[in-house]
Amino acid sequence: MSRISRRPWGAMLLAVVLAGSTTMVPPADALESVPAAPAIAFPDDAAPGAFQAAATTKKKKKTTAKKRRRTRRAPPPGGVYARNALVMDAQTGEVLYAKNADRVVPIASLSKLMTAMVFLDQKPDFDRMVEITRAEINGGGHTRLRRGEQLRLGDLLHMSLMCSDNVATRVLVRESGLPFDEFIGRMNRHSVELGLAHTRFAESTGLDERNVSNAEDCAKMLRAAAANPVIQDIMTKRTHEFRSATRPHTVVNTNRLLVYGRYDVRGGKTGYINEAGYCFVTWVRTQGRDLVAVVLGAPTAATRFADVVRLVQRTTAPTFAPSE
C-alpha cells in the first residue's frame, strides 16, 4: 500500500475515533499482515497470573514425590550396598555378619594401615624435618603438599592416616631408612605374621590395584593397627593443625563417623580407587560392645558410611543372630 493510498484510511480512522466509536476494524490486507496472538488456556477458576503459580506448584509436588521415593528406597538384601562386608567382635574375633567376606579384592588406601605399622617399627623421630621432592609428587594424585616444602615426619603420618595423602605416605617410606623393595617386603611379611593369608601389597599407598585383601583380613589389620597407641590416637582425631616451614595446614579426617557422634570411634580408615570402589574399615564401641566393621566396593563415598551404620545397628539389635 502506497503512502498516497494510506491517507484515506488514516482520515477515516481519525474520524471514527473523534466520533467516540469503540470499535475499529482495519482493512482486510492490514488484518492479514498482523499475526494472530497465540491462545493461552487458563484454569476455569484462575486468572492468567495464577497459571504460572499452578504450574510451579505442580512441579514442586512432583519434585517432592521424587524425593520421598528416594528416601523410602530400601537397602538391598543383606542390608548393604557394598560388594563385600563384614562385622567382627573386636574382642573375640567372632564374625557376626559377612557378605562375600572371603573374596579377595583391591583395598585402595586401607593399605596405609600396614604402611604405618611398618614405618613405626623403624622407631622414627617424629620431629625430624623432611623435604617433599618431585619424585613423591609425580603420580601421587591430589595432595596438599608442594615440592620443596619442609615438614615434620609426625605431621606426614597424620596426613597419611587421616586424609589419605599419597605424597605424604611416599615420603614416610622414603624416610624410613629402608629401600622401597625392602619396605614392601616387610609389609607382606607382617601380613603373614598377623595371619592375613589373603593380603598382598605391591606398593605403600594403595594406588596400585595389586594391593589386595578380603574383608576379614581388613578387620584383623585394623585391630592390629589400633593396638599401636600412636596410630589409634591419629585415627580418632577429627582434625589436626600444624605448620610446615612455610605455611599452615589443617587436616580433616575422612572418617565421617567421627563427625556423626553416634558411636565411640576407636579407629578407622577410608580408601578409594576405581578398581576397588569406596572402602571403609572402622572400630566402634556401642552398647558396651566393640565391633570392627568393613565395607569394600561401595558405590559412593556416602554409602560406605551408611552401610556401616546399618550393619552396626543390625548386629546390636536384641533379636540379632549371627549370619553366614
C-alpha positions as CSV (number, residue, x, y, z in Angstrom):
1,M,0.0,0.0,0.0
2,S,1.5,3.3,-1.1
3,R,1.8,6.4,1.1
4,I,-1.0,8.1,-1.0
5,S,-3.4,5.2,-0.7
6,R,-3.0,5.1,3.1
7,R,-4.2,8.7,3.6
8,P,-8.0,8.0,3.2
9,W,-7.8,5.2,5.7
10,G,-6.0,7.4,8.1
11,A,-8.6,10.1,7.8
12,M,-11.4,7.6,8.2
13,L,-9.8,6.1,11.4
14,L,-9.4,9.6,12.8
15,A,-13.0,10.4,12.1
16,V,-14.2,7.2,13.9
17,V,-12.1,8.0,16.9
18,L,-13.3,11.6,17.1
19,A,-16.9,10.3,16.8
20,G,-16.4,8.2,20.0
21,S,-16.7,4.8,18.4
22,T,-15.3,1.9,20.5
23,T,-14.8,-0.5,17.6
24,M,-12.1,-0.1,14.9
25,V,-11.8,-2.6,12.1
26,P,-8.8,-2.2,9.8
27,P,-8.9,-3.2,6.2
28,A,-8.6,-6.8,5.2
29,D,-5.0,-6.5,3.9
30,A,-4.0,-5.0,7.3
31,L,-5.5,-7.9,9.2
32,E,-3.6,-10.4,7.1
33,S,-0.3,-8.7,7.8
34,V,-0.7,-8.9,11.6
35,P,0.0,-12.4,13.0
36,A,-2.7,-13.9,15.3
37,A,-1.9,-13.9,19.1
38,P,-1.3,-17.3,20.5
39,A,-4.1,-18.8,22.5
40,I,-3.5,-19.3,26.2
41,A,-5.7,-21.6,28.2
42,F,-6.1,-20.9,31.9
43,P,-7.8,-23.0,34.6
44,D,-11.5,-22.3,34.8
45,D,-11.2,-20.6,38.2
46,A,-7.9,-18.9,37.7
47,A,-6.7,-15.6,36.5
48,P,-3.9,-15.5,33.9
49,G,-1.4,-14.8,36.7
50,A,-2.4,-17.9,38.6
51,F,-1.4,-20.2,35.7
52,Q,2.3,-19.8,36.4
53,A,1.6,-20.4,40.1
54,A,-0.3,-23.6,39.3
55,A,2.5,-24.9,37.1
56,T,5.1,-24.1,39.8
57,T,3.1,-25.9,42.5
58,K,2.7,-29.0,40.3
59,K,6.5,-29.0,39.7
60,K,7.2,-28.7,43.4
61,K,4.8,-31.6,44.2
62,K,6.5,-33.8,41.5
63,T,10.0,-33.0,43.0
64,T,8.8,-33.7,46.5
65,A,7.3,-37.0,45.4
66,K,10.7,-37.9,43.8
67,K,12.5,-37.1,47.0
68,R,10.1,-39.2,49.0
69,R,10.7,-42.1,46.7
70,R,14.4,-41.7,47.1
71,T,14.1,-41.5,50.8
72,R,11.9,-44.6,51.0
73,R,14.3,-46.7,48.8
74,A,15.1,-49.8,50.8
75,P,18.7,-51.2,51.0
76,P,19.4,-54.4,49.1
77,P,19.1,-57.9,50.6
78,G,21.7,-58.2,53.4
79,G,21.4,-54.5,54.3
80,V,24.4,-53.1,52.5
81,Y,25.2,-51.8,49.0
82,A,28.9,-52.6,49.2
83,R,30.0,-55.7,47.3
84,N,31.9,-57.1,50.3
85,A,31.2,-56.5,54.0
86,L,31.9,-57.9,57.5
87,V,31.2,-57.2,61.2
88,M,33.6,-58.7,63.7
89,D,33.6,-58.7,67.5
90,A,36.8,-56.8,68.2
91,Q,37.5,-58.6,71.5
92,T,36.8,-62.2,70.5
93,G,37.3,-62.2,66.7
94,E,33.8,-63.7,66.2
95,V,32.3,-62.9,62.8
96,L,28.8,-61.5,63.3
97,Y,27.9,-60.7,59.7
98,A,29.5,-61.5,56.4
99,K,28.8,-60.7,52.7
100,N,31.4,-62.0,50.3
101,A,33.9,-61.6,53.1
102,D,36.3,-64.1,51.8
103,R,36.5,-62.6,48.3
104,V,40.0,-61.1,47.5
105,V,39.7,-57.6,46.1
106,P,41.7,-54.4,45.8
107,I,41.7,-52.4,49.1
108,A,43.0,-49.0,48.0
109,S,44.2,-46.8,50.9
110,L,43.3,-49.3,53.5
111,S,46.9,-50.3,52.6
112,K,48.2,-47.3,54.6
113,L,47.3,-49.1,57.9
114,M,50.1,-51.6,57.1
115,T,52.4,-48.9,55.8
116,A,52.0,-47.0,59.1
117,M,52.8,-50.2,61.2
118,V,56.0,-50.9,59.2
119,F,57.0,-47.3,59.4
120,L,56.6,-47.1,63.2
121,D,58.6,-50.3,63.5
122,Q,61.7,-48.3,62.4
123,K,61.4,-46.0,65.5
124,P,61.2,-42.7,63.6
125,D,61.9,-39.3,65.1
126,F,58.5,-37.5,64.6
127,D,60.1,-34.1,64.9
128,R,62.6,-34.5,62.2
129,M,62.0,-32.1,59.3
130,V,62.0,-33.6,55.8
131,E,61.5,-32.2,52.3
132,I,58.9,-33.0,49.7
133,T,60.5,-33.8,46.3
134,R,59.3,-34.2,42.7
135,A,59.7,-38.0,43.0
136,E,56.9,-38.2,45.6
137,I,54.6,-35.8,43.9
138,N,54.7,-37.3,40.4
139,G,51.8,-39.7,40.1
140,G,50.8,-39.2,43.7
141,G,47.3,-37.8,42.8
142,H,45.7,-35.0,44.8
143,T,47.9,-33.6,47.6
144,R,48.1,-30.6,49.8
145,L,51.9,-30.7,49.7
146,R,54.2,-28.7,47.4
147,R,57.6,-29.6,46.0
148,G,60.3,-28.2,48.3
149,E,58.1,-27.9,51.3
150,Q,59.6,-29.0,54.6
151,L,57.6,-30.5,57.5
152,R,57.8,-33.0,60.4
153,L,57.5,-36.7,59.9
154,G,54.8,-36.8,62.6
155,D,52.7,-34.4,60.6
156,L,53.2,-36.5,57.5
157,L,52.0,-39.6,59.4
158,H,48.8,-37.6,60.3
159,M,48.2,-36.7,56.7
160,S,48.7,-40.3,55.6
161,L,46.2,-41.8,58.0
162,M,43.7,-39.0,58.4
163,C,43.2,-37.7,54.8
164,S,45.0,-40.5,52.9
165,D,47.6,-38.2,51.3
166,N,49.6,-40.4,49.0
167,V,52.5,-38.0,48.7
168,A,52.9,-37.8,52.5
169,T,52.9,-41.6,52.6
170,R,55.6,-41.9,49.9
171,V,57.8,-39.5,51.9
172,L,57.3,-41.7,55.0
173,V,58.6,-44.7,53.1
174,R,61.5,-42.8,51.7
175,E,62.5,-41.6,55.2
176,S,62.0,-44.9,56.9
177,G,65.6,-45.9,56.2
178,L,64.6,-48.9,54.2
179,P,64.9,-49.3,50.4
180,F,61.4,-49.3,48.8
181,D,61.5,-53.1,47.9
182,E,62.5,-53.9,51.5
183,F,59.8,-51.8,52.9
184,I,57.1,-53.5,50.8
185,G,58.7,-56.9,51.7
186,R,58.2,-56.1,55.3
187,M,54.6,-55.1,54.7
188,N,54.0,-58.6,53.3
189,R,55.9,-60.4,56.0
190,H,54.0,-58.5,58.7
191,S,50.8,-59.6,57.0
192,V,51.9,-63.2,57.3
193,E,52.7,-62.7,61.0
194,L,49.3,-61.3,61.6
195,G,47.6,-64.3,59.9
196,L,46.4,-62.2,56.9
197,A,46.5,-65.1,54.5
198,H,44.7,-63.3,51.7
199,T,46.6,-59.9,51.8
200,R,49.3,-58.8,49.4
201,F,51.0,-55.5,48.8
202,A,52.8,-54.2,45.7
203,E,53.3,-50.6,47.0
204,S,52.7,-48.4,50.0
205,T,49.8,-46.1,49.2
206,G,47.0,-48.3,47.7
207,L,47.1,-46.6,44.3
208,D,48.1,-50.0,42.8
209,E,45.2,-52.4,42.4
210,R,47.6,-55.3,43.2
211,N,47.2,-54.3,46.8
212,V,44.6,-56.9,47.7
213,S,42.9,-58.4,50.7
214,N,39.4,-59.6,51.8
215,A,37.0,-58.1,54.4
216,E,38.0,-60.5,57.2
217,D,41.7,-59.7,56.8
218,C,41.0,-56.0,56.7
219,A,39.2,-56.3,60.0
220,K,42.2,-58.1,61.5
221,M,44.6,-55.5,60.1
222,L,42.7,-52.6,61.7
223,R,42.7,-54.4,65.1
224,A,46.5,-54.8,64.8
225,A,47.0,-51.2,63.8
226,A,44.7,-49.8,66.5
227,A,46.7,-51.7,69.1
228,N,49.5,-49.2,68.4
229,P,48.6,-46.1,70.6
230,V,50.2,-43.7,68.1
231,I,48.1,-45.0,65.2
232,Q,44.9,-45.1,67.3
233,D,45.4,-41.6,68.5
234,I,45.8,-40.3,65.0
235,M,42.9,-42.3,63.6
236,T,40.5,-40.9,66.2
237,K,41.3,-37.2,65.6
238,R,38.7,-35.1,63.8
239,T,41.3,-32.5,62.7
240,H,45.0,-31.9,63.0
241,E,46.5,-28.4,62.6
242,F,50.2,-27.8,62.1
243,R,52.6,-25.6,60.2
244,S,55.3,-26.6,57.8
245,A,58.4,-24.4,57.3
246,T,56.4,-22.0,55.1
247,R,52.6,-22.2,55.7
248,P,49.9,-23.6,58.0
249,H,47.9,-26.8,57.3
250,T,44.6,-28.2,58.6
251,V,44.0,-31.9,58.1
252,V,40.4,-33.2,58.3
253,N,39.8,-36.9,59.0
254,T,37.8,-38.6,56.2
255,N,36.1,-40.9,58.7
256,R,32.7,-39.3,58.9
257,L,31.6,-41.4,61.9
258,L,33.9,-39.1,64.0
259,V,31.6,-36.2,63.0
260,Y,28.3,-38.1,63.4
261,G,28.9,-38.6,67.1
262,R,26.8,-41.7,67.0
263,Y,29.5,-44.1,68.3
264,D,32.7,-44.1,70.3
265,V,35.1,-44.5,67.4
266,R,38.3,-46.4,68.2
267,G,39.9,-46.2,64.7
268,G,39.1,-46.3,61.1
269,K,40.5,-45.8,57.5
270,T,38.9,-44.9,54.2
271,G,40.1,-45.8,50.7
272,Y,39.2,-45.4,47.0
273,I,40.5,-46.2,43.6
274,N,38.4,-47.1,40.5
275,E,39.2,-50.8,40.8
276,A,38.3,-51.0,44.5
277,G,35.3,-48.7,44.8
278,Y,34.7,-46.9,48.1
279,C,36.2,-48.8,51.0
280,F,35.9,-48.3,54.8
281,V,37.1,-50.1,57.9
282,T,36.3,-48.9,61.4
283,W,36.3,-49.9,65.0
284,V,33.4,-48.6,67.1
285,R,32.2,-49.1,70.7
286,T,28.4,-49.1,71.1
287,Q,26.1,-50.5,73.8
288,G,29.1,-51.8,75.7
289,R,30.4,-53.8,72.7
290,D,33.5,-53.3,70.5
291,L,32.8,-54.0,66.8
292,V,35.0,-53.8,63.7
293,A,33.0,-53.2,60.5
294,V,34.4,-53.4,57.0
295,V,32.8,-52.5,53.6
296,L,34.6,-52.9,50.3
297,G,33.4,-51.9,46.9
298,A,30.7,-49.5,48.0
299,P,29.2,-47.4,45.1
300,T,29.6,-44.0,46.6
301,A,31.5,-42.2,49.4
302,A,28.4,-41.7,51.5
303,T,27.1,-45.2,51.0
304,R,30.1,-46.8,52.7
305,F,29.3,-44.9,56.0
306,A,25.6,-45.6,55.7
307,D,26.3,-49.3,55.2
308,V,28.4,-49.4,58.3
309,V,25.7,-47.7,60.4
310,R,23.1,-50.2,59.2
311,L,25.5,-53.1,59.9
312,V,26.2,-51.9,63.5
313,Q,22.5,-51.3,64.2
314,R,21.7,-54.8,62.8
315,T,24.4,-56.6,64.9
316,T,23.5,-54.8,68.1
317,A,19.7,-55.3,67.8
318,P,18.2,-57.5,70.5
319,T,16.8,-60.0,68.0
320,F,20.1,-60.3,66.0
321,A,21.5,-63.7,65.2
322,P,25.0,-64.0,63.5
323,S,24.8,-64.7,59.7
324,E,26.8,-67.0,57.5
